Amino acid sequence: MEGSMTGWHVTSNDIKSWTETNKRRAEETLPLLVKKLILASCEPKEINFSSGDAIAIGGWDGTIDVAEATQFIPAGKSGWEIGTNKNVKGKADDDYSKRSKKPDPFKLDETTFVFVTSRLWTKRDGWVRSKSSNNEWKDVKGINAETLENWLETCPAVHRWFATLLDKRLDSTKDVEQAWNEYENQTKVNITSDFLLHNREKESKAIDEIVTKQLGSHLIKSESKIEAYGFILASFLDSDIAKCRCLIIKDQESWDCITSRKQSLILVPLGFTPSGKGTAVSNGHTVISAIDEKDIRADKADICLSHQSRLDRQEGFKKLGFNDEEIQSLYDDTKGYLEPLLRHPLLKPVDFEPPDWPNKFKSEVLFAVLFASEWCDENKYDKEALEILSGLPYSEFNQIIIKLSKENDTPIRLVGKVWQVISKVDYWLLIAPKIAVPYFKCLGKTISIVLADLDPSYDLPSNERYMAPIKGAVPKYSDLLKIGLSDSLALLTAHSDELSPQLGGYKPSDDIRIWVRDLFGTNKELKFWYSLGSCMQLVAEAAPEEFISAVEAATSNKNPYLLGLFEEKGSAILGGDCDHLNLLCSLEQLSWKKQYFAKVSLCLARLVEIDPGGRWANRPSSSLVDIYLGWINNTSISHEQRVQVLDKVLISQYPEVTWKLMLSLLIKNSGVTTGISKPKYQDWSKDIERSATTHDYNNYVDSIENLLFSKIDYGKCSRLCDLIDNLNSYTETHQQELISKLLGQTVDLISDKDRDRILNQLRITLSCHRERPDSEYPYSTELLDQLEEVYHHFNYADTVKANVFLFNDDYPRFIHPVSQEEHDDLVQDSRIKIIETLYQEGGNSALEKLILASPCPDIVGYSIYKSSVSTDVLSKALKWLSEDDKYVICSKKYFSVLAHENMNSAVDILKGNPSWGEDKKSQFLLCFPVNKETLALVDELDQAGKSLYWTQLHRYFLADKDIDLVAIIAARFLEHEMPLAALDAISHMFHNSGASLLDGNLVESILIKIAIDPKGLNSHSIQSHQYKILNAIGLIQNCSGIKVENIRQIEWLYLPIFRFRKVQPCYLFKYVAENPVFFAQLVIWIYKRNDNVEELSQEKQKQRTETAMKLLDTLSILPGVVGEDINKDILNSWVDEARAIFEESGLVDIGDSKIGTYLAGSQVGNDGIWPHESVRDVLERIKNKQIEYGIICGKINARGVTCRGQYAGGSQEKELACRYKEDAEKIDCIFPNTAGVLRSIAEKYEKQAVIHDQSVEIGY
């Protein structure tokens, strides 16, 4: 034992000297030393010791309660006083006297008084005898420096810790805190215990139990020894017992010395595999070893630390203090592996020991792996590419990388069928010194082949591209390999030129530029740009000049082929990808560098010019604005330099684009930004102060404003409108300049279209700012008055032109707005006033001029009727009824208001014109309210007139929801071949208490007419009425007067629209549940018979097959269901009868499978486990693999589409698998066959979980 402590054995004189030279530290630390010694020697029931600053608090220095005494600790309760005073006896006497008078919380005769000093105290024994003779305490003990020396010898872990405090060193052993300090300081950004223990509560609890029991030898396994070791240390940091009893041992000699003595230590070997573990355990020690997955003992590990999911690791990174961008980078660069993480630049490594695999494998293989980065082991073209890169047959190359993957701190891993470099930057730094020119030549050849591979999904219709893998329309080379190679180009451009001296002056970046230039030069077609996909950004970073030149060439002529990337591609859900996103991101990342900023600006401006627009928010205009923003710096160039590019470069070539860009940069328009893309390897965006100072930003906006006003073409109406709209962004000088220029315009020389735009913009501006004077950027009263002067200057003298804006929409704006409550009255009064003024000025001709000028002639018609000239215009309005377009719209509104307000007058007009043709009568009646009186008048028309009325009646309002009236309207629509209109009519009652009174037979007729005689209908019109159709079906399902077979027929006809709806084809469901013959018939309709009996081919067989399939897919009621229970006898009888029919029909296997799928819809049983006991009984009785297969597939497929977080992986599937396994365990003995089904479901979910986890790891 002494040999093991050579160099760090603490003597009593060491303790005495430490006390004398470090008195304050000794006062703070001695209680902690005593506490550690106690914990290392026994397991107290209770312990409480103060240390550090807490020693100043009153009360006992320490209290404990111990079941069994040791050499140094008394049994039972004891109170401890601790001192470092030179006058030991005086301190001991004072503490003894004080505690004898006030022993709380102890009783004297039940407690041992212990005094501890770090001095030699040679007269200790006499003091103890003297105090013991008083018989006040149960016992009295004294501990001096010599006792502490002896005690330390029995507690090596504490001894090692204390020796370090006394500056005694021995590298072969460390206590927990010393070892952790060494571990966490491998990097300047320290690894924390929270990081290593994150989401490992179960494993932490397991190691706590090992520490508590302190028996045997234990293995902690992780994917790397260093992580397993870190986990052990992190777990021990919060355990007083572990910290006081654990030693980390680094060599066999120290191991032998420490384990030879019978003690109760926790020993962790580090850097070697000790012999004599059995001896250590037999002497009472606990051995905990860190191993990795390659260790031959891996399958015997007590605790297994699995590779953490991306989400867990990223949450751990967050605990280290990294931001979201850094967290993303850390995981992408390391895949969560600890060794490359400890070497990552973001953690600022202090020192590390590189792995030895770079010197054990051929350089050509190592660089082939680096350049490829990721590839699919099952893709033959990927394999061919690796053969070019490595110069080896793939079979030989594969054997080498398999060995490489089994190395310690391996740089590569196999995820499913994908080989993947774990940490590319780390890998590069480790092998860069071995680089050679021939490796680049192999890379260049591979690049020219792989990146030129075109994606055949481009040739598919846009709405089918999401199905490209199913249709086999995939590129030859995997996206993984393409992205890996492109990534290597970017990496090498950024970091390989510095190795030029060892390459004989060869600069890899020169060749990379040539490769990229040749790629774009030989592939001048849109399909190539589309095929580049996510590789585009990396290729752009690798060769910026060549990429910019390629963009310029692809957008140079009148019909640039690159425009195709901006065309809309289907819906966002079904394959509607934003194909131009990668192009914009590529240009954005180049704009960070001053050298490329102007060229990127020109490229984006050209793209803005040709952009057709669309639903995607990512547009060239957005990217252009983002790189020029002034309040945040998205580029390395200064604000002044940005203005220079605008003035000297952009304006001359793209004046309109630049004009809009400058407007977007004004303070009023400076919105939010999500930021722009950054280069992955180049440092162009690093060390840039992102936030601009207020001074710089204001100067920038002022410069842009000056540029705007210097480029104004006052002859362009659109620019005048733009300037008016942004008036509050300008300086007062520029505001006055603009107003002066506007007032100086000769308005008669401006077209009416441009004047209308300017007037409309002025109305909006004046209205908004006078309505909201407390807005963020308010206009002054003086400025608003000046704008009003401009408004009157531009306004027309012509009454119609000056006031048509009142009739342009339902909410016209006024230059002197009123409150919301008064607005409607003001609008109506103003409209009526204009109508009356016009009539006085020019009679009906003036009104006709207004009708033609307004885009909403119905508003004119309404206003005419409400005016005082209504009666005077009536005869003219009747003539307008026979006119076309706007006149008839105005007239219909006029008479509609008349009929609704004065029905008798409208009827009198109709009766007073008997010479009208039937068509004009029907047109006139269409203006009437839809009520019984109107319908009576319609009935007086001849058949042609009636048909015209009912076929043109589209929009109407039923105020009273009269059930009889609704029935009449629906019946009339049905008579005139308008079933959807009839459906609309009855839908007025769907949310009314009288809905149940509707004639079920009428509703039935409407539904059948829509389904079987859709004349004049199309799939779109039927689809848009699905909600109403389902409500109508729900109505007849609850109607007692309809035959059950008729309801089933209707449900069958509309089966495609039931899915995921509240209303379900419940009559069909019940029929299937009661009739196994019908179930079997459905299956027979779908599948071809295999008993040599063929069915006749019919025209509607396909439609019938599709409907049968939909019904089978949606069945939700099982045979024998009664409430929450299932009748076992009924279910078994149903299954037997169906199986007999299938056997007779030659569809045994298919039939059994479909029965199983049907049974998958079972509810849970009375014991809370799926499926119900009655279904389990079927499975146990029949024991049919096809039925079991069907129920397994049915249950899994019934889950449908799932939603999950981006990096959630297979967590959902793991939970499901766990639940099904637990359920299987519960029913194993009663329903063994069903338990097997549950386990099969669990296995399938486990496989799905692996696939989802791998997708996250690979980055799909």
C-alpha positions, -999 to +999 in steps of 0.1 A: +000+000+000+028+024+009+043+018-025+012+030-042+014+063-023+050+070-030+052+108-036+018+116-022+017+101+013+005+128+037+022+128+071+012+145+104+039+170+099+026+177+064-008+184+079+007+206+106+027+226+081-003+230+058-023+244+088+004+269+098+010+282+063-026+281+050-045+289+081-077+303+065-078+276+039-072+250+066-102+264+086-124+261+055-112+227+043-106+206+074-144+200+080-146+188+044-117+165+049-133+150+080-166+146+061-149+128+032-130+105+056-163+096+073-181+089+041-151+068+028-151+048+061-188+041+067-224+047+056-239+071+082-276+073+087-273+111+089-243+134+083-241+172+084-207+191+082-201+227+073-171+238+052-159+268+033-178+300+041-204+280+061-180+275+090-189+310+102-225+298+109-232+289+145-239+254+158-219+221+157-192+219+130-205+184+123-230+159+134-234+122+124-253+091+133-236+058+126-248+023+131-214+006+137-182+021+150-149+021+131-114+027+142-120+065+140-157+070+142-178+063+173-211+043+170-244+061+174-248+099+175-218+121+178-212+159+177-180+171+161-160+203+168-131+212+145-102+236+151-069+247+136-059+270+164-023+269+177-037+268+213-054+234+208-063+228+244-079+262+248-100+257+217-109+221+228-119+233+263-140+261+250-159+239+226-164+212+253-177+237+278-200+254+252-215+221+239-219+206+274-241+236+283-260+236+250-258+202+234-289+207+211-300+187+193-283+159+213-287+144+248-254+142+266-257+106+277-266+094+242-239+113+223-201+112+218-182+145+218-154+145+192-128+172+189-106+174+157-075+194+152-050+196+124-022+203+150+001+176+165-017+179+200+007+157+219-013+159+251-045+147+234-048+114+254-046+132+287-073+157+277-096+129+266-091+110+299-098+142+318-130+150+300-142+114+300-139+113+338-166+140+340-192+114+328-212+142+311-211+127+276-216+091+265-179+093+254-152+118+245-127+114+216-099+135+202-084+134+167-051+151+160-028+153+129-013+119+137-048+103+138-057+121+105-025+106+089-035+071+100-071+077+089-060+089+055-040+057+050-072+037+052-090+060+026-069+062-005-094+082-026-096+109+001-059+106+007-052+112-030-076+142-030-060+157+001-025+151-012-033+172-042-044+201-020-009+198-004+007+199-038+018+163-037+014+148-072+012+113-087-001+109-123-009+072-119-039+078-096-065+105-094-097+111-074-130+118-091-127+156-090-091+156-102-100+132-130-130+153-140-110+185-140-086+168-164-114+155-185-134+187-189-103+208-196-094+190-228-112+219-244-115+255-235-153+252-239-156+226-212-176+194-216-201+194-187-216+166-166-250+178-178-240+172-214-228+136-207-258+127-186-284+143-207-314+121-212-296+092-196-316+090-163-320+053-165-283+047-170-275+072-142-298+054-119-281+021-127-246+034-119-259+049-087-271+014-077-236+000-084-220+027-062-245+020-034-241-018-034-203-016-040-200-052-052-183-069-081-168-058-114-189-038-139-186-027-175-200+006-189-202+004-227-205+033-251-196+037-288-162+051-275-143+045-243-138+082-237-176+088-236-181+058-213-153+071-190-168+106-191-202+092-182-187+074-152-170+106-139-200+128-145-223+103-126-199+103-097-197+141-094-230+143-075-223+113-053-205+120-020-198+083-015-183+080-050-161+111-046-148+098-013-142+062-023-133+063-060-098+063-075-090+064-112-059+042-117-037+045-148-012+017-145-008-019-132+017-011-105-006+013-088-035-011-093-017-039-076-007-018-046-042-003-040-062-036-046-039-057-023-055-042+008-090-051+020-110-019+017-141-007+001-130+014-028-145+021-062-117+016-088-118+028-124-089+017-146-080+042-173-058+035-203-051-001-195-069-034-188-058-045-153-051-080-143-062-091-109-098-078-110-108-109-090-084-100-062-097-065-061-133-077-058-124-103-032-108-076-011-141-056-011-134-032-040-158-024-068-143-022-102-160-001-130-144-003-164-152+019-195-153-001-227-164+005-263-186-014-287-155-031-302-144-047-269-148-085-268-167-080-235-192-056-250-221-081-249-216-085-211-218-048-203-239-039-173-248-004-187-250+003-224-249+040-235-265+040-270-256+066-296-278+095-287-304+108-312-298+140-330-324+158-309-308+146-276-273+155-287-284+189-299-302+196-266-269+186-249-250+211-271-274+237-259-264+230-223-228+238-233-240+273-242-240+271-280-265+289-302-288+273-327-265+279-357-235+265-338-255+235-326-265+227-362-228+229-372-216+208-343-239+179-351-234+181-389-197+181-384-195+153-358-227+133-360-228+135-322-196+114-317-175+125-288-139+122-301-144+145-332-164+168-310-135+172-286-114+181-316-140+205-331-129+242-334-160+254-317-150+237-285-114+251-288-094+220-281-064+225-259-047+192-265-057+159-279-041+126-290-048+119-326-060+084-336-036+060-352-058+049-381-043+076-406-010+057-405-026+022-408-045+026-441-036+034-477-038+071-484-057+066-517-084+048-498-086+075-471-089+103-496-115+084-516-136+081-485-131+118-477-140+130-512-171+108-514-181+115-478-214+096-482-226+069-506-251+041-509-235+007-506-262-009-527-260+016-556-238+002-584-231+036-599-219+049-565-196+019-563-182+027-597-175+062-586-156+049-556-136+027-578-125+058-598-117+077-566-097+049-550-082+031-580-094-002-565-121-027-572-150-019-550-149-053-533-113-047-522-121-011-513-151-022-492-130-047-472-106-020-463-132+005-451-149-022-431-117-026-412-114+012-410-148+014-394-138-010-366-108+012-356-109+032-324-121+067-330-131+056-364-138+083-390-165+064-408-197+045-401-223+024-419-259+036-413-282+011-428-268+008-464-251+041-463-214+047-457-209+081-440-179+101-428-185+110-392-167+143-390-155+156-424-135+186-412-119+165-384-111+138-410-095+163-434-073+178-406-061+143-397-052+131-432-043+164-450-006+160-446-008+129-468-024+147-497-010+141-532-018+154-567-030+121-582-058+120-557-071+153-571-070+140-606-092+110-596-116+135-579-118+156-611-127+126-632-154+116-608-168+151-606-172+153-643-192+121-644-213+122-612-224+159-611-233+157-648-258+130-640-292+143-649-323+137-628-350+120-648-377+132-625-374+165-643-393+149-672-423+139-651-453+162-648-448+186-620-476+170-598-460+136-602-424+144-592-430+134-556-436+099-570-403+098-588-388+070-567-419+049-572-418+054-609-381+047-611-373+082-623-342+087-601-306+096-610-280+070-615-258+083-586-273+088-552-279+123-539-257+114-509-227+109-532-234+140-553-237+162-522-206+146-506-185+153-537-198+188-540-191+194-503-155+181-509-150+207-536-161+235-512-139+221-484-108+218-506-112+252-521-112+267-486-084+246-471-063+227-496-043+256-512-023+261-481-008+227-488+005+239-522+042+238-512+041+201-504+022+195-537+050+211-557+032+244-562+000+227-574-031+246-563-062+224-560-085+254-563-073+261-599-084+226-610-117+229-591-125+261-610-118+244-643-140+214-633-169+236-624-165+258-655-165+227-677-196+213-659-216+243-667-201+248-701-210+213-713-245+212-697-262+243-709-298+232-702-324+237-675-324+200-666-288+202-654-295+231-631-326+213-618-305+181-613-279+200-592-304+205-565-287+209-531-253+205-546-256+239-562-247+259-531-216+239-525-205+241-561-210+279-560-189+281-529-162+260-545-159+282-577-177+315-572-165+332-604-174+303-626-208+299-610-216+336-614-205+334-651-228+304-655-258+323-641-251+352-663-249+330-694-281+312-684-301+344-681-285+364-709-310+362-738-346+371-743-358+336-734-334+325-707-337+288-699-329+294-662-364+310-660-378+275-659-366+271-623-391+298-613-421+282-629-446+268-604-443+231-599-476+217-586-488+221-550-465+225-520-477+192-506-475+170-537-441+176-550-443+213-555-407+220-546-392+255-548-368+247-575-351+281-576-344+281-538-309+266-542-300+292-569-310+321-546-292+306-517-261+301-538-260+337-548-267+349-513-238+331-498-214+346-524-227+381-516-209+380-482-176+385-500-168+420-512-153+406-544-185+391-556-211+415-542-216+437-573-218+406-596-243+389-574-263+421-573-265+421-611-274+384-612-302+388-587-314+420-605-317+401-637-336+373-620-359+398-605-365+412-640-374+378-655-392+363-624-428+354-633-438+355-596-456+328-577-467+316-543-432+309-529-420+337-506-384+329-516-380+352-546-350+370-562-364+403-551-364+391-514-328+380-517-318+412-533-334+433-506-318+411-479-283+416-490-288+454-491-305+458-458-291+486-437-302+478-402-284+445-403-252+435-421-257+406-445-225+413-463-189+423-455-190+455-475-198+488-459-230+508-462-211+534-484-199+506-507-235+493-510-247+527-521-218+528-547-230+495-562-265+508-564-255+541-580-226+530-603-236+495-613-273+485-607-292+517-617-277+519-652-284+483-661-316+476-642-333+510-634-368+496-625-355+468-604-331+492-586-359+517-580-380+492-562-350+479-543-342+514-530-379+519-520-377+487-500-347+499-481-364+530-467-370+531-430-407+527-433-403+495-454-375+479-433-392+448-422-379+416-408-355+391-423-348+355-417-312+361-428-294+348-458-274+317-466-239+315-455-209+296-470-202+263-453-163+265-453-153+299-464-150+325-437-166+353-456-194+358-431-173+354-400-162+383-377-188+406-393-206+429-369-242+420-379-260+448-361-255+483-377-252+514-355-281+538-356-257+564-371-246+542-399-281+530-407-296+565-408-267+577-431-274+547-453-311+555-456-303+592-463-279+582-491-305+560-507-331+587-504-308+611-521-302+586-548-339+581-552-346+617-557-317+622-581-332+595-603-368+606-603-385+606-637-415+628-629-431+617-661-435+582-648-468+579-629-458+547-611-428+565-596-449+594-584-472+569-567-442+552-551-429+585-538-462+595-524-466+562-506-433+566-489-435+603-481-429+599-444-396+582-450-380+613-465-363+643-450-384+675-449-363+689-477-372+660-500-408+660-489-412+697-500-393+690-532-417+662-541-448+683-532-435+712-552-429+690-582-463+674-580-480+708-578-460+719-608-473+690-630-495+698-660-522+674-651-540+676-685-510+660-701-512+630-678-534+601-689-566+593-670-552+560-660-521+575-644-541+603-628-565+578-613-535+559-598-521+590-583-554+602-569-561+567-555-527+567-538-533+602-524-567+591-511-552+561-494-524+581-479-546+609-466-573+586-453-549+562-435-529+590-418-559+610-408-576+579-394-545+569-374-525+599-364-508+578-337-493+553-362-456+544-360-447+569-388-473+596-386-476+626-411-478+661-397-510+680-401-491+705-423-479+678-446-514+662-449-528+696-458-502+700-485-510+665-499-547+675-500-537+705-521-519+681-544-550+659-545-572+688-556-546+698-581-547+663-597-585+658-594-608+661-623-633+688-631-656+662-647-681+650-620-680+613-631-642+610-632-638+629-599-663+607-581-663+573-597-641+561-569-672+561-547-686+533-569-654+513-573-657+491-542-677+486-511-653+506-489-642+538-506-617+560-488-622+597-481-595+623-478-614+634-447-624+601-431-650+597-404-654+570-377-663+535-386-698+540-372-704+570-395-685+557-426-714+536-441-738+565-439-712+589-454-706+565-483-743+562-490-750+599-487-721+607-509-731+582-536-767+595-536-755+631-539-734+622-569-763+604-586-786+633-581-759+658-593-752+638-624-789+635-632-794+672-629-763+678-650-770+653-678-800+631-671-798+594-679-769+599-702-747+611-673-758+581-653-750+558-681-715+573-683-711+565-646-724+530-651-698+524-678-670+540-657-676+520-626-662+484-621-692+478-598-724+488-617-745+470-591-735+497-566-746+524-591-780+506-595-785+504-557-776+541-553-799+552-581-829+534-565-821+551-531-818+585-546-846+611-552-844+605-590-853+568-587-888+572-601-875+594-630-850+567-640-874+538-637-884+536-673-848+539-684-839+511-659-864+489-676-847+494-709-813+487-693-827+453-683-826+443-720-791+456-725-758+438-721-730+437-695-729+466-670-764+481-678-782+449-670-762+444-638-771+479-627-808+474-637-811+441-619-797+457-587-821+486-590-852+463-594-839+439-568-839+466-542-873+478-554-888+443-552-874+436-518-886+469-504-919+473-523-931+439-537-964+453-548-948+480-570-926+454-586-956+431-593-975+461-607-946+468-631-946+432-642-984+431-647-983+465-664-961+452-692-980+423-707-961+427-740-929+415-724-915+383-737-911+353-714-873+359-712-876+395-700-903+384-675-880+358-661-851+382-659-874+407-641-886+379-617-850+370-609-848+404-592-876+394-568-871+379-534-875+341-535-908+336-517-941+318-524-956+349-541-927+351-565-928+314-572-965+317-580-956+344-606-929+321-620-955+293-624-975+316-647-946+317-672-945+293-701-921+263-699-893+283-716-897+311-691-898+288-662-867+270-674-848+303-679-858+314-644-847+282-626-815+277-645-804+313-638-814+315-602-781+313-584-779+337-554-809+341-532-817+345-495-844+327-476-852+349-446-877+327-428-863+292-436-898+281-444-897+243-448-925+242-474-908+269-494-875+251-493-892+219-505-908+238-534-876+254-545-857+221-543-884+203-563-884+229-590-846+228-594-848+191-596-875+193-623-852+216-644-822+193-642-805+214-615-798+188-587-768+207-572-790+238-570-817+217-553-791+205-529-781+241-522-818+248-515-822+221-489-789+230-473-806+261-460-822+238-435-792+217-424-784+238-394-820+245-386-842+227-361-867+220-390-842+200-410-857+167-398-890+178-414-876+178-449-891+152-472-866+123-471-878+111-505-870+145-521-835+144-505-831+109-518-841+119-553-817+148-553-788+126-542-795+099-567-798+125-595-765+140-587-748+106-586-762+087-615-773+115-640-747+142-636-757+160-668-741+194-668-720+186-638-683+180-634-662+164-608-651+199-595-687+210-588-695+178-571-663+179-550-671+214-539-705+202-526-691+173-506-700+189-473-736+194-483-739+160-498-727+144-466-752+164-446-779+153-469-769+116-465-768+121-427-803+134-429-817+104-448-798+081-425-820+094-397-851+094-417-876+066-410-894+068-443-865+056-465-859+020-473-827+006-459-816-008-492-820+027-508-798+043-481-772+016-487-773+024-524-768+061-518-739+053-494-724+031-521-727+058-548-710+084-526-685+061-509-653+080-522-662+112-502-668+096-468-632+091-458-622+110-427-656+127-424-680+128-395-708+112-415-700+076-424-717+049-445-730+033-414-757+013-432-731-003-454-709-010-424-737-027-406-746-047-437-711-060-441-710-069-403-743-088-406-737-104-440-704-123-447-717-131-482-715-094-491-681-091-475-669-120-497-685-105-527-666-072-522-633-092-521-643-112-552-651-080-571-616-067-564-594-098-570-592-121-600-604-156-592-578-184-593-601-213-597-603-210-635-637-194-633-636-160-651-661-131-646-674-113-676-657-080-683-681-051-679-679-013-686-683-004-650-663-032-635-634-008-627-656+017-609-672-011-589-638-025-580-626+009-568-657+014-547-654-021-532-618-014-522-627+019-506-655+002-486-631-025-473-606+001-464-631+021-443-650-006-425-653+002-388-680-020-373-671-057-367-696-085-366-712-090-333-705-055-319-728-045-291-718-012-275-682-017-262-684-055-264-682-080-292-704-112-292-679-140-296-703-165-312-716-141-338-680-131-348-668-167-351-698-177-371-693-147-395-656-156-400-664-192-407-691-184-432-669-159-450-639-183-451-662-210-466-672-187-494-636-178-502-627-214-503-655-220-527-644-190-549-608-200-550-596-169-530-586-186-497-554-168-490-566-134-501-599-138-483-581-148-450-559-118-454-589-095-459-606-110-429-575-102-408-574-066-421-611-062-412-605-076-377-577-051-372-604-025-367-613-041-334-617-020-302-596-028-272-607-056-249-622-054-214-586-056-201-575-025-220-555-045-245-560-046-283-576-065-299-609-074-282-611-108-265-635-121-291-610-113-319-583-130-299-605-160-297-607-162-335-569-160-337-564-187-311-590-210-327-581-207-364-543-201-361-541-189-397-510-171-409-529-151-436-554-138-410-526-129-387-507-112-415-539-092-424-545-081-389-508-070-385-509-050-417-543-036-411-533-023-376-501-007-389-518+008-419-546+022-399-522+045-382-521+066-413-498+096-419-477+106-390-463+140-380-429+144-362-402+169-355-374+173-380-350+153-359-374+132-339-365+100-357-383+068-346-393+079-311-430+074-319-424+039-332-403+030-303-430+039-279-456+019-299-432-011-300-427-010-263-465-008-257-472-038-279-444-058-263-458-051-228-493-061-239-479-093-254-463-101-221-496-097-203-515-121-224-488-146-232-503-174-211-539-169-221-537-158-257-503-171-270-511-167-307-524-132-302-493-124-282-473-135-312-493-111-334-486-082-310-449-090-310-449-090-348-464-056-348-438-045-323-410-058-345-424-039-375-425-007-355-389-013-343-378-017-379-397+015-388-380+032-359-346+022-372-354+035-406-366+069-392-335+071-370-312+063-399-330+090-420-321+115-393-285+104-391-280+103-429-298+137-432-327+126-455 
